[in-house]
């Protein structure tokens, strides 16, 4: 009796174990089927995946694109009168050919143009001077469609920069300003602007060169070194920002090379632009230290040596009064050994107009040391 009971108990325990095993197996299979039937995606993972798939260009433009504005300018232009002695009035067929009579005095007309800019401080827009030069009416359009009247705070033709104040209340989308001293040749360059009135146009390229002397482009009435890029800049892009891969403004689009050599674009370094803008906001104008000389860069190919020679001296200028002559070779300005004409301009600019600067030059076989006190460029024009 005891043995049969023991066998029954063992049989019951085995049955329980078997039952538990199948219950566990069924539970696992059910859960496994649920897991398999569930979608493999996760909403958070989807978002992260989308963010990571967005190009750096899109991210860069999203950071600063809203700050880019369109600037519509208007100015009154009085057409030049035709002289009564002009050949056009001596041609008896002219009136018959065109079917009209040429007036002796054309009435004034309104000339409209468009450019770009960007908001860099609350209600303040940075752009090119040639975008706003001579304009009597400025209308600034934001990327969201809003338009505001603009008031010119100041412009500097020599560096081609201007600052406009928006007549309205913010908040304003502001650009993130970078550091142009940190960019290198080969870095990405993203140009944003409104070419031909096509708003928010983005082009991509690289930094092709730094500290490009504009005199190499045949431009002698400007005073700045430019960033060269192959990012396409078209008419209407002027004044818009040049961005780095992080969406920071590193330059202001200002020049394009058309005709032979087309495809070359140029921008004013943002560090230079910030300094000019600060002076325009504070004083309405910019001081440009000058000593009154025109310089030429020459290279001796035999020795591969470059020199900076004085090509012209402005009469009664600080250079003229100190004894600098045409064909003098500039060796040193302040503590800087001179390798090109840009070195001379930069050292005189850094010196300012309130103190003299030492200049060492070579005249024939003689080394000459002089002290020259720079003056503002506006004083040179009065001499």
C-alpha positions in Angstrom: 0.0 0.0 0.0 2.8 2.4 0.8 4.6 1.6 -2.4 1.6 2.2 -4.6 0.9 5.5 -2.9 4.5 6.6 -3.5 4.2 5.7 -7.2 1.0 7.7 -7.5 2.6 10.8 -5.8 5.6 10.6 -8.2 3.2 10.3 -11.1 1.3 13.4 -10.0 4.6 15.4 -9.6 5.7 14.3 -13.1 2.3 15.4 -14.5 2.6 18.8 -12.7 6.1 19.3 -14.1 5.0 18.4 -17.6 2.0 20.7 -17.3 4.2 23.6 -16.1 6.7 22.9 -19.0 4.0 23.1 -21.6 2.5 26.2 -20.0 5.9 27.9 -20.1 6.5 26.9 -23.7 3.1 28.2 -24.8 3.8 31.5 -23.0 7.1 31.9 -24.8 5.6 31.1 -28.2 2.7 33.5 -27.7 5.1 36.3 -26.6 7.5 35.5 -29.4 4.7 35.7 -32.0 3.7 39.1 -30.5 7.2 40.4 -30.8 7.5 39.2 -34.3 4.2 40.7 -35.3 5.1 44.1 -33.8 6.7 46.7 -36.2 10.4 46.8 -36.0 10.6 50.6 -36.0 10.6 53.0 -33.1 9.3 56.5 -33.2 12.3 57.9 -31.4 14.7 56.0 -33.6 12.8 57.3 -36.7 13.3 60.9 -35.6 17.0 60.3 -34.9 17.4 58.6 -38.2 15.7 61.5 -40.1 17.9 64.0 -38.3 21.1 62.1 -39.1 20.0 61.8 -42.8 19.6 65.6 -43.2 22.6 67.1 -45.1 24.9 69.5 -43.4 23.8 72.1 -46.0 20.2 71.9 -44.9 21.2 72.1 -41.3 23.4 75.1 -42.0 20.7 77.0 -43.9 18.1 76.2 -41.2 20.4 77.9 -38.6 20.8 81.2 -40.5 18.5 81.2 -43.5 15.6 83.0 -41.8 17.9 86.0 -41.2 18.5 86.5 -44.9 16.5 89.4 -46.3 15.7 90.9 -49.7 16.5 94.6 -50.1 14.5 96.6 -52.7 15.9 100.0 -53.3 14.7 103.0 -55.3 16.4 106.1 -56.3 15.6 109.1 -58.5 17.7 109.4 -61.6 17.8 112.6 -63.7 18.7 111.7 -67.2 21.4 113.6 -68.9 20.2 116.3 -71.2 21.0 115.9 -74.9 23.1 118.8 -76.3 21.4 120.6 -79.2 24.8 120.3 -80.9 24.5 116.5 -80.7 24.6 114.6 -84.0 21.3 113.0 -83.1 19.5 116.3 -83.7 21.4 117.0 -86.9 20.2 113.8 -88.5 17.0 114.6 -90.5 16.0 110.9 -90.7 16.1 110.3 -86.9 12.6 111.7 -86.2 11.1 110.0 -89.3 12.7 106.6 -88.4 11.5 106.5 -84.8 8.3 108.4 -85.3 8.9 110.6 -82.3 10.5 113.8 -81.3 13.5 113.8 -78.9 12.8 116.0 -75.9 15.5 118.5 -75.0 15.2 117.5 -71.3 14.2 114.0 -70.1 12.2 114.0 -66.9 13.6 112.2 -63.8 12.8 108.6 -63.4 12.8 106.1 -60.6 15.5 103.4 -60.8 14.8 100.2 -58.9 17.3 97.5 -57.9 17.4 94.5 -55.6 20.0 92.9 -53.4 20.4 90.8 -50.4 21.4 91.2 -46.8 21.1 89.6 -43.4 20.0 90.6 -39.9 23.0 90.4 -37.6 21.7 92.3 -34.5 18.2 93.3 -33.3 16.7 95.2 -36.2 20.0 95.8 -38.0 20.8 94.5 -41.5 24.3 94.2 -43.0 24.6 94.4 -46.8 26.8 95.9 -49.5 27.1 99.7 -50.0 26.5 99.3 -53.8 23.1 97.7 -53.0 21.8 100.8 -51.2 24.1 103.5 -52.6 22.1 106.7 -53.5 18.7 105.1 -52.6 15.9 107.3 -51.3 13.6 104.4 -50.4 14.5 101.0 -48.9 12.1 98.1 -48.4 13.4 95.0 -46.6 11.6 91.7 -47.0 12.0 88.8 -44.6 11.8 85.2 -45.5 8.4 84.8 -43.9 7.0 87.4 -46.3 6.9 90.4 -43.9 8.2 93.7 -45.3 9.6 96.7 -43.4 10.9 100.1 -44.3 14.6 100.4 -43.9 16.7 103.4 -42.8 20.3 103.7 -43.9 22.5 104.0 -40.8 25.7 104.4 -42.7 27.6 103.1 -45.7 31.3 102.8 -46.6 32.0 102.8 -50.3 35.7 101.9 -49.9 34.9 98.6 -48.2 31.5 98.2 -49.9 29.6 97.8 -46.7 26.4 99.3 -45.3 24.1 99.0 -42.3 20.3 99.4 -42.4 17.9 99.8 -39.5 14.5 98.1 -39.8 11.6 100.4 -38.9 9.5 97.9 -36.9 9.4 95.7 -33.9 11.0 92.2 -33.5 11.7 89.6 -32.4 14.1 89.3 -35.4 15.7 86.2 -36.7 19.5 86.8 -36.3 22.3 85.3 -38.2 25.1 83.4 -36.3 28.4 85.2 -37.0 31.5 83.1 -37.4 35.2 83.8 -37.3 36.7 84.3 -40.8 40.2 84.0 -39.4 39.6 80.3 -38.8 38.5 79.3 -42.3 40.9 77.5 -44.6 41.2 76.9 -48.4 39.1 73.8 -49.2 36.4 74.4 -46.5 32.8 74.2 -47.5 31.2 77.5 -48.6 27.4 78.0 -48.8 26.1 81.2 -50.5 22.5 82.3 -49.6 20.7 85.2 -51.3 18.0 86.3 -53.7 19.5 86.3 -57.2 17.2 87.7 -59.9 14.5 88.1 -57.2 14.4 84.4 -56.5 14.3 84.4 -52.7 16.2 82.0 -50.5 18.5 80.6 -53.2 21.3 78.4 -51.9 24.5 77.4 -53.7 27.4 75.3 -52.6 31.1 75.4 -53.2 34.4 75.6 -51.4 36.8 78.3 -50.2 39.1 78.7 -53.2 41.5 81.3 -51.8 41.9 83.7 -48.8 43.1 87.3 -48.7 42.6 87.8 -52.4 43.8 91.3 -53.3 41.1 93.1 -55.3 43.8 94.9 -57.3 44.4 91.6 -59.0 40.9 91.8 -60.4 41.6 95.3 -61.7 39.7 97.0 -58.9 41.6 99.9 -57.4 38.9 101.9 -55.7 38.2 99.4 -52.9 40.2 98.7 -49.8 39.8 95.1 -48.7 41.0 91.6 -49.2 38.4 89.1 -50.2 37.5 85.4 -49.7 37.4 83.7 -53.1 34.9 80.9 -53.6 33.4 78.8 -56.4 29.9 78.9 -54.9 27.7 80.5 -57.5 26.9 84.2 -56.7 24.6 85.9 -59.2 23.2 89.4 -59.5 20.9 90.0 -56.5 23.2 87.8 -54.2 25.2 90.9 -53.3 25.0 91.5 -49.6 23.9 88.0 -48.7 25.8 85.8 -46.3 28.5 83.2 -47.1 28.2 80.4 -44.6 30.5 77.7 -43.3 29.4 74.1 -42.9 28.0 75.0 -39.4 25.7 77.7 -40.7 27.8 80.6 -39.4 28.4 83.7 -41.5 32.0 83.9 -42.6 31.6 86.5 -45.3 29.4 88.8 -47.3 28.9 88.1 -51.0 30.1 91.1 -52.9 31.7 90.5 -56.3 31.5 88.1 -59.2 33.8 87.7 -62.1 31.9 87.7 -65.4 33.2 87.1 -68.9 36.5 85.3 -69.2 37.2 83.6 -65.9 33.5 83.5 -64.9 32.7 81.3 -62.0 34.9 83.2 -59.6 33.0 84.7 -56.6 34.2 86.9 -53.8 33.1 87.8 -50.3 34.2 90.3 -47.6 35.5 88.4 -44.5 33.0 88.7 -41.6 35.7 89.9 -39.2 36.4 92.9 -41.3 32.7 93.5 -41.9 31.9 93.4 -38.1 34.6 96.1 -37.5 33.2 98.3 -40.3 29.6 97.8 -39.1 30.5 98.7 -35.6 32.0 102.1 -36.8 29.0 102.8 -39.0 26.6 102.2 -36.1 28.7 104.3 -33.7 29.8 107.2 -36.0 27.8 106.8 -39.2 31.1 106.6 -41.1 34.4 104.8 -41.2 37.9 106.2 -40.7 40.4 104.9 -43.2 44.1 105.7 -42.3 46.1 106.6 -45.4 49.5 108.1 -46.1 48.8 109.0 -49.7 50.7 106.5 -51.9 49.9 104.1 -54.7 51.8 100.8 -54.5 52.7 98.2 -57.1 53.9 94.6 -56.5 56.8 93.5 -58.6 58.5 90.1 -58.8 62.1 89.3 -60.0 61.7 85.9 -61.6 65.4 85.2 -61.5 65.5 85.4 -57.7 61.8 84.8 -57.2 61.9 87.9 -55.0 58.9 90.2 -54.5 59.1 93.9 -53.8 56.6 96.7 -53.1 57.3 99.8 -55.0 55.8 103.3 -54.7 54.0 104.1 -58.0 52.5 107.5 -57.1 52.6 110.0 -54.2 49.6 112.2 -53.6 50.7 115.9 -53.4 50.7 117.4 -49.9 49.9 114.0 -48.4 51.6 112.7 -45.3 53.8 110.6 -47.6 54.7 113.6 -49.7 55.5 115.7 -46.6 57.7 113.0 -45.1 59.8 112.6 -48.2 58.6 109.4 -49.8 59.3 109.4 -53.6 58.1 107.5 -56.6 60.1 104.2 -57.1 61.0 103.9 -53.5 60.9 100.3 -52.3 59.0 99.7 -49.0 60.9 97.3 -46.8 59.2 97.6 -43.4 56.2 99.3 -41.9 56.1 99.4 -38.1 57.4 96.0 -37.1 56.2 94.2 -40.2 58.5 93.1 -43.0 56.7 93.9 -46.2 56.1 91.1 -48.8 53.2 92.7 -50.7 51.2 95.9 -50.9 48.4 94.4 -48.7 51.0 94.3 -45.8 51.5 98.0 -46.1 47.8 98.8 -46.2 47.1 96.5 -43.2 49.8 98.0 -41.0 48.8 101.6 -41.7 45.2 100.7 -41.0 46.1 99.1 -37.7 48.2 102.1 -36.7 45.3 104.6 -37.0 45.5 108.3 -37.6 46.5 109.6 -34.1 50.2 108.5 -34.1 53.2 108.3 -36.4 54.5 105.0 -37.8 58.0 104.1 -38.8 58.7 103.2 -42.4 61.9 101.8 -43.8 62.4 102.0 -47.5 65.2 101.5 -50.1 66.0 104.3 -52.6 68.6 103.1 -55.1 71.3 101.7 -52.8 70.4 103.7 -49.7 68.3 102.6 -46.8 66.1 105.4 -45.5 64.1 105.5 -42.2 61.1 107.8 -42.0 58.2 108.6 -39.6 54.8 109.2 -41.2 51.5 110.1 -39.5 48.5 108.7 -41.5 45.4 110.8 -42.1 41.8 109.8 -42.9 41.2 109.3 -46.6 38.7 112.2 -46.7 41.5 114.6 -45.8 43.5 113.4 -48.8 40.7 114.3 -51.2 40.7 117.9 -49.9 44.4 118.5 -50.6 
